[in-house]
């Protein structure tokens, strides 16, 4: 068994100073250390760090995690919705009107739009690869990099646009829900921001439900994409300008 502490034999030699970290002093033979012998007290920092690491982290319960996620979703939806109400209130009102008149056809349009988008995302890279290979085959390799760059730019724009349209769809559904609930209380003359707030609260509750939240969110976003896609198509064909003129 090795005894605790420090032992220096009578024949041992230390060329230089000797620093000992200990709370007690040891019997060191005379002449064994050529330099000075210094004692230092041990630091408690390592013990404190070990104690801190040993402390278990407080785990959040399911209700707390759901509440945090709910607040994040609600604040995000309200910020986007208020911005759209400020920038394009007519577009939102027209979209909500289309959603109220024909909810099921709009759901079908949303499904079709997503299907076309997925098809485009799959087909576009294939077209780029084929074109790059073709131009490389006919010794026009300088055109390969521009084609790839343009394709990447188109994909980025397409993805950003699709993401923006899905947020517009969420706001439309929230306003649609708010209008539906507001119609149950006809004596209440609600402002559009209040309608958005009511609808957003219900919308976020539905999409953050455990197990069913993702499915409900998918259906509601597809439902809101219907009037967005139809309105965008009408605008591209010039119908949107005519509608605005008529509304004015």
Backbone torsions as a table, in degrees:
resi	resn	phi	psi	omega
1	UNK	NA	137.8	179.7
2	UNK	-92.8	124.1	179.6
3	UNK	-71.3	142.4	178.1
4	UNK	-69.4	155.7	177.7
5	UNK	109.8	-164.7	-177.3
6	UNK	-122.6	129.8	177.6
7	UNK	-127.5	131.4	176.7
8	UNK	-120.3	121.1	-179.2
9	UNK	-67.2	163.8	-178.3
10	UNK	-68.8	-23.8	-179.5
11	UNK	-97.0	-3.0	-179.9
12	UNK	-74.5	147.5	179.7
13	UNK	-131.7	134.4	175.4
14	UNK	-115.9	110.0	-178.7
15	UNK	-85.7	93.2	-178.8
16	UNK	130.4	-164.8	179.8
17	UNK	-82.1	156.9	178.7
18	UNK	-126.6	119.2	178.6
19	UNK	-109.8	124.1	-177.3
20	UNK	-116.0	125.9	176.0
21	UNK	-96.2	106.3	-177.1
22	UNK	-167.6	157.3	177.6
23	UNK	-87.7	-9.3	-179.9
24	UNK	-129.3	160.1	-179.5
25	UNK	-96.5	155.1	-177.3
26	UNK	-117.3	157.9	179.5
27	UNK	-84.7	107.8	-177.9
28	UNK	-108.2	125.0	-178.8
29	UNK	-58.4	142.4	179.6
30	UNK	-64.1	133.0	178.5
31	UNK	87.4	-4.0	-180.0
32	UNK	-75.8	-28.4	-178.7
33	UNK	-111.3	121.9	-178.1
34	UNK	-71.4	-33.9	-178.3
35	UNK	-99.8	-150.9	-178.4
36	UNK	-90.4	152.9	176.7
37	UNK	-108.8	121.1	-178.8
38	UNK	-121.4	143.9	178.0
39	UNK	-113.0	135.5	176.9
40	UNK	-126.4	141.4	177.5
41	UNK	-78.8	141.4	-179.7
42	UNK	-67.4	144.6	-179.9
43	UNK	-84.8	146.1	178.2
44	UNK	-92.1	5.3	-177.0
45	UNK	-63.6	-41.6	-179.5
46	UNK	-63.9	-39.5	178.5
47	UNK	-65.0	-40.7	179.4
48	UNK	-64.3	-40.5	179.8
49	UNK	-65.5	-41.3	178.7
50	UNK	-64.5	-38.5	179.1
51	UNK	-66.3	-37.6	179.0
52	UNK	-65.7	-42.0	179.3
53	UNK	-66.9	-28.2	-177.4
54	UNK	-77.2	-17.0	-178.7
55	UNK	-68.3	126.9	-179.7
56	UNK	-72.1	143.6	177.1
57	UNK	-75.4	143.4	-180.0
58	UNK	-78.2	117.8	-179.3
59	UNK	-85.6	137.2	178.1
60	UNK	-81.6	138.0	178.7
61	UNK	-74.6	167.8	180.0
62	UNK	-58.9	-37.5	-179.3
63	UNK	-66.3	-39.1	179.8
64	UNK	-68.4	-42.6	178.5
65	UNK	-62.8	-40.5	178.5
66	UNK	-64.7	-41.2	-178.9
67	UNK	-64.9	-40.8	178.6
68	UNK	-63.7	-45.2	178.2
69	UNK	-63.5	-38.5	179.3
70	UNK	-61.8	-46.7	-178.7
71	UNK	-63.0	-42.1	179.0
72	UNK	-61.2	-46.8	-179.5
73	UNK	-63.9	-42.2	-176.9
74	UNK	-66.6	-46.1	-179.5
75	UNK	-63.2	-42.5	179.8
76	UNK	-61.7	-46.2	-178.9
77	UNK	-64.9	-40.2	179.9
78	UNK	-66.5	-40.4	179.6
79	UNK	-63.5	-46.6	178.5
80	UNK	-65.5	-42.2	-179.2
81	UNK	-64.3	-43.1	178.9
82	UNK	-65.5	-37.3	177.0
83	UNK	-63.5	-43.7	179.2
84	UNK	-68.4	-36.1	176.2
85	UNK	-63.2	-31.6	179.5
86	UNK	-78.8	-39.3	-174.2
87	UNK	-86.1	-45.0	-172.5
88	UNK	-137.0	66.1	-179.0
89	UNK	-66.8	-35.3	-179.4
90	UNK	-66.0	-39.2	179.2
91	UNK	-61.6	-42.8	179.5
92	UNK	-66.2	-43.8	-179.5
93	UNK	-63.9	-39.8	179.0
94	UNK	-66.9	-40.0	178.5
95	UNK	-65.6	-39.7	178.0
96	UNK	-66.3	-37.6	177.5
97	UNK	-63.7	-42.3	177.4
98	UNK	-63.8	-38.8	-179.5
99	UNK	-67.5	-36.0	-179.6
100	UNK	-72.0	-35.2	-176.7
101	UNK	-74.5	-41.6	-174.3
102	UNK	-138.6	75.2	-177.2
103	UNK	-66.7	-43.9	-177.1
104	UNK	-67.6	-46.5	175.0
105	UNK	-59.3	-35.3	177.4
106	UNK	-67.0	-35.9	175.2
107	UNK	-62.6	-41.1	177.3
108	UNK	-63.6	-39.5	177.6
109	UNK	-64.0	-37.7	177.8
110	UNK	-64.7	-42.4	178.0
111	UNK	-62.9	-43.7	179.7
112	UNK	-63.0	-39.6	-179.9
113	UNK	-63.9	-41.9	178.9
114	UNK	-66.5	-40.5	179.0
115	UNK	-62.3	-42.7	178.7
116	UNK	-65.9	-38.8	179.9
117	UNK	-64.3	-43.4	178.0
118	UNK	-63.6	-40.9	178.0
119	UNK	-61.7	-42.4	179.9
120	UNK	-66.0	-39.6	179.7
121	UNK	-64.4	-32.9	179.4
122	UNK	-79.2	-40.9	-173.2
123	UNK	-76.4	-37.5	-175.3
124	UNK	-58.3	-47.0	176.9
125	UNK	-61.6	-34.3	178.4
126	UNK	-64.3	-42.8	178.4
127	UNK	-62.1	-42.2	179.6
128	UNK	-62.4	-44.4	-179.9
129	UNK	-62.6	-42.3	-179.9
130	UNK	-64.6	-45.5	179.7
131	UNK	-64.3	-42.6	179.3
132	UNK	-62.1	-42.6	178.0
133	UNK	-66.4	-37.8	-179.6
134	UNK	-65.1	-48.2	-179.5
135	UNK	-67.9	-31.6	174.9
136	UNK	-68.7	-33.6	-179.1
137	UNK	-70.0	-35.9	-179.4
138	UNK	-94.0	22.3	174.5
139	UNK	64.2	32.7	174.1
140	UNK	-115.3	47.3	-177.4
141	UNK	-60.8	-26.7	175.7
142	UNK	-59.4	-19.8	179.9
143	UNK	-84.6	-11.2	-175.4
144	UNK	-66.3	-49.2	-177.9
145	UNK	-62.0	-45.2	175.6
146	UNK	-59.0	-39.3	179.3
147	UNK	-63.7	-44.7	179.5
148	UNK	-64.3	-40.8	180.0
149	UNK	-64.3	-43.8	178.8
150	UNK	-64.1	-40.4	179.3
151	UNK	-64.0	-42.2	178.4
152	UNK	-64.2	-38.9	177.6
153	UNK	-64.3	-43.3	178.4
154	UNK	-62.9	-40.1	178.8
155	UNK	-64.6	-40.3	179.6
156	UNK	-65.0	-44.7	179.0
157	UNK	-64.6	-42.4	-179.9
158	UNK	-63.5	-44.1	-179.9
159	UNK	-65.4	-43.3	179.1
160	UNK	-63.9	-41.5	178.5
161	UNK	-64.3	-42.7	179.2
162	UNK	-63.8	-39.1	178.8
163	UNK	-65.2	-41.3	178.7
164	UNK	-65.3	-38.7	179.4
165	UNK	-65.8	-35.3	178.1
166	UNK	-66.9	-35.2	176.3
167	UNK	-69.1	-38.5	175.1
168	UNK	-61.5	-38.4	177.9
169	UNK	-63.4	-40.6	178.0
170	UNK	-61.3	-44.0	-179.7
171	UNK	-64.1	-41.0	178.5
172	UNK	-60.7	-44.4	-179.6
173	UNK	-65.6	-39.7	178.5
174	UNK	-62.3	-43.7	177.2
175	UNK	-65.6	-37.7	178.6
176	UNK	-62.9	-44.4	176.7
177	UNK	-63.8	-42.7	179.1
178	UNK	-63.1	-40.2	177.0
179	UNK	-64.7	-40.6	-179.2
180	UNK	-64.2	-42.8	178.0
181	UNK	-70.0	-36.3	178.3
182	UNK	-66.0	-31.1	177.8
183	UNK	-67.0	-21.6	177.9
184	UNK	-73.4	-17.8	177.6
185	UNK	-126.2	77.0	-173.7
186	UNK	-63.6	-21.3	-179.5
187	UNK	-74.1	-15.2	-179.5
188	UNK	-90.3	115.8	177.8
189	UNK	-91.6	91.9	-173.3
190	UNK	-90.0	139.8	171.2
191	UNK	-73.5	163.4	-177.1
192	UNK	-65.2	-34.9	179.0
193	UNK	-66.7	-34.0	177.4
194	UNK	-69.7	-38.8	175.7
195	UNK	-62.1	-42.2	177.7
196	UNK	-62.1	-42.2	-179.5
197	UNK	-62.1	-46.6	-179.8
198	UNK	-63.1	-48.3	-179.6
199	UNK	-64.5	-37.5	-179.8
200	UNK	-66.1	-38.4	178.8
201	UNK	-60.8	-46.4	179.9
202	UNK	-68.1	-43.4	-178.8
203	UNK	-58.1	-47.9	-177.1
204	UNK	-68.6	-35.0	175.5
205	UNK	-60.0	-43.3	-178.0
206	UNK	-67.1	-43.6	-174.1
207	UNK	-79.8	-11.7	178.5
208	UNK	-105.4	9.3	176.8
209	UNK	-64.4	139.6	176.6
210	UNK	-61.7	142.3	176.3
211	UNK	71.3	-54.3	-175.2
212	UNK	-91.2	-10.2	-173.6
213	UNK	-59.5	-43.6	-177.8
214	UNK	-64.2	-43.4	-179.8
215	UNK	-64.5	-43.8	178.8
216	UNK	-63.5	-41.3	179.0
217	UNK	-62.4	-41.2	178.9
218	UNK	-62.2	-45.4	-179.5
219	UNK	-64.8	-43.6	-177.8
220	UNK	-67.5	-39.6	178.3
221	UNK	-66.8	-41.3	175.9
222	UNK	-62.8	-37.4	177.8
223	UNK	-63.3	-42.3	179.4
224	UNK	-74.3	-24.5	179.4
225	UNK	-69.4	-25.0	-178.5
226	UNK	-55.9	-61.6	179.1
227	UNK	-64.0	-27.9	177.8
228	UNK	-64.9	-47.3	-179.0
229	UNK	-67.1	-42.8	179.4
230	UNK	-63.8	-44.2	178.5
231	UNK	-63.9	-38.9	177.6
232	UNK	-65.5	-40.2	178.5
233	UNK	-64.8	-41.3	178.0
234	UNK	-65.4	-37.6	178.8
235	UNK	-66.2	-40.6	179.0
236	UNK	-65.4	-32.8	178.9
237	UNK	-85.4	-4.2	-178.6
238	UNK	96.7	-6.6	179.8
239	UNK	-68.0	-31.6	-179.7
240	UNK	-64.8	-38.0	178.5
241	UNK	-66.5	-38.9	178.3
242	UNK	-65.3	-38.9	179.9
243	UNK	-64.8	-42.3	178.6
244	UNK	-62.8	-39.7	179.9
245	UNK	-65.0	-41.1	179.0
246	UNK	-65.7	-39.2	179.8
247	UNK	-67.4	-33.6	179.3
248	UNK	-70.3	NA	NA
